[in-house]
Amino acid sequence: MTGGGSNIGRGIVLGFAGEGSNVVVAEIDRKQGQKTVDDASHSATSLGGKVMLVQTDVTDWDSVRAMVEATVGAFGRVDVLVNNVGGGGRPSKFVDKPREEWTREIELSLWSVMNCTRAVVEQMIGQRYGKIVNIGSPSAQSGLAGRSASVYGAAKGGVISLSKALAWELGPHGINVNVVVPGWTLPGSSDDVGEASFWKTGMDIYSPEMMQGAMKHQPIQRLCMPEDVARAVIFLASDCASYLTGQTLSVTGGATMW
């Protein structure tokens, strides 16, 4: 589980822990990752599971490989990969965005998925079983002019395209690849996000007041919660979804319907 320390990632970790799963939190922010591990461990342990932290920079290939080796060393196999890390810069027009911001957004949102998937896929092929769930964004499905979503949306669009291609390539090996697109998901509290999280710098822009206004333009008029995303991810990671692959599931309260 990449980016498992904050907000959506934290919610997904807590969801899997509540199922008694063994969970590895691959998180660059050691303090925030450990907080999630501590919070999730009680329910996981009571059901026979274990939650552990592996500090990981998902944009660095060696760090990703070390994380997968630690996972296999602890649990013997990798059944599920959830690629959750992603991020965009502060809102700006494409023509005003520095090239270094392009690079960082693409590294975080697309290269991280490619790194982590490549690192686990041989293990999954060898065991002829695996579930890969990638976290997308509505920005990949509809352009948001004048915001930070130009490059970020392009990277997340790449995640959806990559997932479809991998569904074809890996399906014969018993591996399912799907995407979950969350709606606007505000952290439950400031304690639920680390210093590297977008919400530490973005909350002054995407304020609760703005989000409350945005949700009035969708059929289900409430904000997405981390547990909403977690339920969708857990479903796609389960054998209940064994005949689903190459799909994009929008958990957006109906804000996106394609």
Residue pairs with C-beta under 8 A, 6 or more apart in sequence:
1 9
1 12
1 13
1 16
1 23
1 24
1 25
1 26
1 82
1 84
2 9
2 26
2 27
2 56
2 58
2 82
2 83
2 84
2 85
2 112
2 116
3 9
3 26
3 27
3 58
3 84
3 85
3 86
4 10
4 12
4 13
4 23
4 25
4 26
4 27
4 33
4 36
4 84
5 25
5 27
5 29
5 32
5 33
5 35
5 36
5 194
6 29
6 32
6 36
6 187
6 192
6 193
6 194
6 196
6 197
6 199
7 185
7 186
7 187
7 192
7 193
7 197
7 199
7 226
8 84
8 135
8 182
8 185
8 226
8 229
8 230
9 25
9 27
9 36
9 82
9 84
9 85
10 36
10 39
10 192
10 226
11 225
11 226
11 227
11 229
11 230
12 82
12 84
12 226
12 229
12 230
12 233
12 234
13 23
13 25
13 36
13 37
13 40
13 51
14 36
14 39
14 40
14 43
14 226
14 227
14 230
15 227
15 230
15 231
15 233
15 234
16 23
16 40
16 44
16 49
16 80
16 230
16 234
16 237
17 23
17 40
17 41
17 43
17 44
17 49
17 51
18 43
18 44
18 47
19 47
19 49
19 234
20 43
20 44
20 46
20 47
20 48
20 49
21 44
21 49
21 80
22 44
22 49
22 50
22 51
22 74
22 75
23 40
23 44
23 49
23 50
23 51
23 52
24 51
24 52
24 53
24 54
24 67
24 70
24 71
24 74
24 75
25 33
25 36
25 37
25 51
25 52
25 53
25 54
26 54
26 56
26 58
26 64
26 67
26 116
27 33
27 36
27 53
27 54
27 55
27 56
27 194
28 55
28 56
28 57
28 58
28 196
29 194
29 195
29 196
29 197
30 53
30 55
31 194
32 193
32 194
32 195
32 196
32 197
33 53
33 55
33 194
34 53
35 191
36 51
37 51
37 52
37 53
40 51
41 50
41 51
44 50
44 51
50 74
50 75
52 74
54 66
54 67
54 70
54 71
56 63
56 64
56 66
56 67
57 63
57 64
58 64
58 85
58 108
58 112
58 115
58 116
59 107
59 108
59 111
59 112
59 115
60 115
61 115
61 119
64 115
64 116
64 119
65 119
67 119
68 78
68 116
68 119
68 120
68 123
71 78
72 78
72 123
77 123
77 127
78 120
78 123
78 124
78 130
79 124
79 129
79 130
79 131
80 130
80 131
80 132
80 133
80 237
81 116
81 117
81 120
81 130
81 131
81 132
81 133
82 133
82 134
82 135
82 233
82 237
83 112
83 113
83 116
83 117
83 132
83 133
83 134
83 135
83 159
84 135
85 108
85 109
85 112
86 108
86 109
86 112
86 135
86 137
86 152
86 155
86 156
87 104
87 105
87 108
87 109
87 152
87 198
88 105
88 109
88 139
88 148
88 149
88 151
88 152
88 198
89 97
89 101
89 104
89 105
89 148
89 151
89 152
90 148
90 201
90 202
90 205
91 146
91 147
91 148
91 205
92 147
92 148
93 146
93 150
94 150
94 151
97 148
97 150
97 151
101 151
102 151
105 151
105 152
105 155
106 151
106 154
106 155
108 155
109 152
109 155
109 156
109 158
109 159
110 155
110 156
110 158
110 159
110 162
113 134
113 159
113 162
114 162
117 132
117 162
117 166
120 130
120 132
121 130
121 170
121 175
123 130
124 130
124 132
124 170
124 173
124 174
124 175
125 170
125 173
125 175
128 173
128 174
129 174
129 175
130 170
130 173
130 174
130 175
130 176
131 175
131 176
131 236
131 237
131 238
131 241
132 163
132 166
132 170
132 175
132 176
132 177
132 178
133 178
133 179
133 180
133 233
133 236
133 237
134 159
134 160
134 162
134 163
134 177
134 178
134 179
134 180
135 159
135 179
135 180
135 181
135 182
135 229
135 233
136 156
136 159
136 160
136 179
136 180
136 181
136 248
137 149
137 152
137 153
137 156
137 181
137 182
138 181
138 183
138 250
138 252
138 255
138 256
139 149
139 152
139 153
139 156
140 153
140 154
140 156
140 157
140 159
140 160
140 181
141 181
141 250
141 256
141 258
142 256
143 149
143 150
143 153
144 150
144 153
159 179
160 179
160 248
163 177
163 178
163 179
163 246
163 248
164 177
164 246
166 177
167 176
167 177
167 178
167 245
167 246
168 246
170 176
170 177
171 245
176 236
176 241
176 242
176 244
176 245
177 245
177 246
178 236
178 241
178 244
178 245
178 246
178 247
178 248
178 249
179 247
179 248
179 249
180 229
180 232
180 233
180 236
180 248
180 249
180 251
181 248
181 249
181 250
181 251
181 252
181 256
182 224
182 228
182 229
182 251
182 252
183 218
183 223
183 224
183 228
183 250
183 251
183 252
183 253
183 255
184 206
184 211
184 214
184 215
184 223
184 224
185 223
185 224
185 225
185 226
185 228
185 229
186 199
186 208
186 211
186 223
187 193
187 197
187 199
187 226
188 225
188 226
192 226
193 199
193 200
194 200
199 206
211 223
212 223
215 221
215 222
215 223
215 253
217 255
218 252
218 253
218 254
218 255
219 253
219 254
220 253
220 254
221 253
222 253
224 251
224 252
224 253
228 251
229 251
232 249
232 251
235 241
236 244
236 249
250 256
250 257
250 258
